């Protein structure tokens, strides 16, 4: 049986203010697949997630989402993009997962509270509901953000560096949750910087160095030859390069 495509990228170039960050990417993420995006710093990984999410429009090419709308995609940003001074509690952060579907001005009903409590329990934060965002450790913050994703109950989950700077126990617990989502046939695309963790846990990988280097099974994609090629390609890019034209096939 042929797998259904969730995202199809057609010669996609993504960037900011006329400067490409991802060049001429063609390929597909299958529905229900679990894929890691790996590459050197500055290789376009986070930019790709923003393109898939729809918050960054392609400079060239197109992204087909095959019927997805904004409510079908849950996004977990990098921890350094979270304003830790924002006056919110763990309960508040998790409950934000409801607003995408219900609106920011809708009231939280009894059934919503039960779902929020279940999500908090599901990431091991029972008893932390009233803790302020500014007082959380890195691992506790990530657990809160994962609980928010749980509450969104989305068909597609995009995770940007979800395991950076957190303790091993939290990584293990959150990985178990990712595997559960995969078992539920959700499409998971995760930016990661640990090749060993990817090989052990993610069936497929996309290796980026602004341009695609390899895309396939993780053990084949993240071999020594491809990793060296990606590093050399990334080092060769000019940070101030402008528009690039499509290469003839």
C-alpha positions as CSV (number, residue, x, y, z in Angstrom):
1,X,0.0,0.0,0.0
2,X,1.3,3.4,-0.9
3,X,1.7,5.8,2.0
4,X,-0.4,9.0,1.9
5,X,1.7,12.2,1.6
6,X,1.2,14.8,4.3
7,X,3.6,17.5,3.0
8,X,4.9,17.6,-0.5
9,X,7.7,20.1,-1.2
10,X,8.2,21.2,-4.8
11,X,11.6,22.9,-5.4
12,X,11.1,25.0,-2.2
13,X,13.3,27.9,-1.3
14,X,12.7,29.5,2.1
15,X,14.3,32.6,3.6
16,X,14.1,36.0,5.1
17,X,14.3,39.5,3.4
18,X,15.5,38.1,0.1
19,X,18.2,35.8,1.7
20,X,17.6,32.1,1.2
21,X,18.0,29.8,4.2
22,X,16.7,26.6,2.6
23,X,17.5,26.1,-1.1
24,X,15.6,24.0,-3.7
25,X,14.1,21.3,-1.4
26,X,12.0,18.7,-3.1
27,X,10.5,15.7,-1.4
28,X,7.7,14.5,0.8
29,X,6.8,13.7,4.4
30,X,4.3,10.8,4.6
31,X,1.3,10.9,6.8
32,X,2.0,9.1,10.1
33,X,5.8,9.2,9.6
34,X,8.3,10.2,12.2
35,X,11.2,12.2,10.8
36,X,14.2,14.1,12.3
37,X,15.7,17.1,10.6
38,X,19.4,17.2,11.2
39,X,22.3,19.5,10.1
40,X,24.9,22.0,11.2
41,X,24.0,25.3,12.9
42,X,22.5,27.7,10.4
43,X,21.6,25.0,8.0
44,X,17.9,26.0,7.7
45,X,16.3,23.4,10.0
46,X,14.1,25.8,12.0
47,X,13.3,27.7,8.8
48,X,12.0,24.5,7.3
49,X,9.6,24.0,10.2
50,X,8.2,27.5,9.8
51,X,7.6,26.8,6.2
52,X,5.8,23.6,6.9
53,X,3.8,25.3,9.6
54,X,2.7,28.0,7.1
55,X,4.1,31.0,9.0
56,X,6.9,31.5,6.4
57,X,5.9,31.6,2.7
58,X,8.3,30.1,0.1
59,X,10.4,32.5,-1.9
60,X,10.3,29.9,-4.7
61,X,8.4,26.7,-5.2
62,X,5.4,25.4,-3.2
63,X,4.4,23.3,-0.2
64,X,1.3,21.1,-0.6
65,X,-0.3,20.3,2.8
66,X,-2.9,18.0,1.5
67,X,-6.0,19.3,3.4
68,X,-4.3,20.4,6.6
69,X,-5.5,23.6,8.2
70,X,-4.0,25.7,11.0
71,X,-5.8,23.6,13.7
72,X,-4.2,20.4,12.4
73,X,-0.6,21.4,13.2
74,X,0.9,21.7,16.7
75,X,4.2,23.5,16.9
76,X,6.7,23.5,19.8
77,X,9.3,26.3,19.5
78,X,12.8,26.3,20.7
79,X,13.0,27.0,24.5
80,X,15.1,30.2,23.9
81,X,12.1,31.7,22.0
82,X,9.9,31.5,25.2
83,X,9.7,34.7,27.2
84,X,10.3,33.3,30.7
85,X,9.3,36.7,32.3
86,X,5.7,36.3,30.9
87,X,3.3,36.3,33.9
88,X,1.9,32.8,33.4
89,X,1.7,29.6,35.4
90,X,2.1,26.0,34.2
91,X,-1.7,25.7,34.1
92,X,-1.9,28.8,31.9
93,X,0.8,27.6,29.5
94,X,-0.9,24.2,29.1
95,X,-4.4,25.7,28.7
96,X,-3.1,27.8,25.7
97,X,-3.3,24.5,23.8
98,X,-7.1,24.8,23.8
99,X,-7.3,28.3,22.3
100,X,-6.3,27.3,18.8
101,X,-9.5,25.5,18.4
102,X,-11.8,27.3,20.8
103,X,-10.5,30.9,20.6
104,X,-8.8,33.0,23.2
105,X,-12.0,34.5,24.6
106,X,-13.8,31.2,25.1
107,X,-14.4,30.0,28.6
108,X,-12.8,26.9,30.1
109,X,-15.6,24.5,30.8
110,X,-15.5,21.4,33.0
111,X,-14.5,19.0,30.2
112,X,-11.7,21.4,29.2
113,X,-10.3,21.4,32.8
114,X,-10.3,17.6,32.8
115,X,-8.3,17.6,29.6
116,X,-5.9,20.1,31.0
117,X,-5.4,18.1,34.1
118,X,-4.9,14.9,32.1
119,X,-2.2,16.7,30.0
120,X,-0.4,17.9,33.0
121,X,-0.5,14.5,34.6
122,X,0.7,13.0,31.3
123,X,4.0,14.9,31.4
124,X,4.6,14.4,35.1
125,X,3.8,17.9,36.3
126,X,1.0,17.2,38.8
127,X,1.4,19.5,41.7
128,X,3.1,22.2,39.5
129,X,0.0,23.7,38.1
130,X,0.4,27.0,40.0
131,X,4.1,27.4,39.4
132,X,5.2,30.5,37.6
133,X,6.9,30.2,34.2
134,X,9.9,32.1,35.5
135,X,10.5,29.5,38.3
136,X,10.6,26.5,36.1
137,X,13.7,24.5,35.2
138,X,14.5,23.8,31.6
139,X,13.0,20.3,31.9
140,X,9.9,21.5,33.6
141,X,9.3,24.1,30.9
142,X,9.6,21.5,28.2
143,X,7.2,19.2,30.0
144,X,4.7,22.2,30.1
145,X,5.1,22.8,26.4
146,X,4.7,19.1,25.6
147,X,1.5,19.1,27.7
148,X,0.3,22.0,25.6
149,X,0.9,20.0,22.4
150,X,-0.9,17.0,24.0
151,X,-3.9,19.2,24.5
152,X,-3.9,20.4,20.9
153,X,-4.5,16.8,19.8
154,X,-3.2,17.7,16.3
155,X,-2.6,15.4,13.3
156,X,0.8,16.9,12.7
157,X,3.4,17.8,15.4
158,X,6.4,20.0,14.6
159,X,9.1,20.1,17.4
160,X,12.1,22.4,17.2
161,X,15.0,21.2,19.3
162,X,12.7,19.7,22.0
163,X,15.5,18.0,24.0
164,X,18.1,20.8,24.2
165,X,19.5,21.6,27.7
166,X,17.3,19.3,29.7
167,X,18.1,16.4,32.0
168,X,18.2,12.8,30.8
169,X,15.1,11.7,32.7
170,X,13.0,14.4,31.0
171,X,14.5,13.5,27.6
172,X,13.5,9.8,28.2
173,X,10.0,10.7,29.4
174,X,9.3,13.1,26.5
175,X,10.7,10.6,23.9
176,X,8.2,8.1,25.2
177,X,5.5,10.6,24.5
178,X,6.8,11.2,20.9
179,X,6.8,7.4,20.3
180,X,3.2,7.3,21.6
181,X,2.2,10.0,19.1
182,X,3.9,8.0,16.3
183,X,2.0,4.9,17.4
184,X,-1.2,7.0,17.0
185,X,-0.3,7.6,13.4
186,X,0.4,11.3,13.9
187,X,3.0,12.9,11.6
188,X,6.0,14.0,13.6
189,X,8.8,16.2,12.3
190,X,11.5,17.1,14.8
191,X,14.6,19.3,14.5
192,X,17.4,17.6,16.5
193,X,21.2,18.0,17.0
194,X,22.0,14.6,18.4
195,X,22.7,12.0,15.6
196,X,22.9,9.1,17.9
197,X,19.5,9.9,19.5
198,X,18.1,10.1,16.0
199,X,19.5,6.8,14.8
200,X,18.0,5.1,17.9
201,X,14.6,6.7,17.9
202,X,13.7,8.2,14.5
203,X,13.0,5.9,11.5
204,X,13.7,8.6,8.9
205,X,15.9,11.7,8.6
206,X,16.4,14.7,6.4
207,X,20.0,16.0,6.4
208,X,20.2,19.7,5.6
209,X,23.0,22.0,4.8
210,X,20.8,24.7,3.4
211,X,20.4,22.4,0.5
212,X,19.3,18.8,1.0
213,X,22.2,16.4,1.5
214,X,20.3,13.2,2.0
215,X,16.7,12.1,2.9
216,X,15.8,8.6,3.9
217,X,16.2,6.0,6.6
218,X,18.2,7.5,9.5
219,X,21.1,5.1,9.5
220,X,21.6,5.6,5.8
221,X,21.1,9.3,5.8
222,X,23.3,10.0,8.8
223,X,26.4,8.1,7.7
224,X,29.9,9.5,8.0
225,X,30.2,10.5,4.4
226,X,26.9,12.4,4.4
227,X,27.7,14.2,7.6
228,X,31.1,15.3,6.3
229,X,29.5,16.5,3.1
230,X,26.9,18.5,5.1
231,X,29.5,20.2,7.2
232,X,31.5,21.2,4.2
233,X,28.5,22.5,2.3
234,X,27.3,24.6,5.2
235,X,30.8,26.1,5.7
236,X,30.8,27.1,2.0
237,X,27.7,29.2,2.1
238,X,28.0,32.9,2.1
239,X,25.8,34.4,4.8
240,X,24.9,37.3,2.6
241,X,24.1,35.4,-0.5
242,X,21.1,36.6,-2.3
243,X,18.5,34.9,-4.5
244,X,19.5,31.7,-6.1
245,X,18.1,30.3,-9.3
246,X,16.8,26.8,-9.8
247,X,19.3,24.4,-11.3
248,X,18.3,22.7,-14.5
249,X,17.6,19.1,-14.1
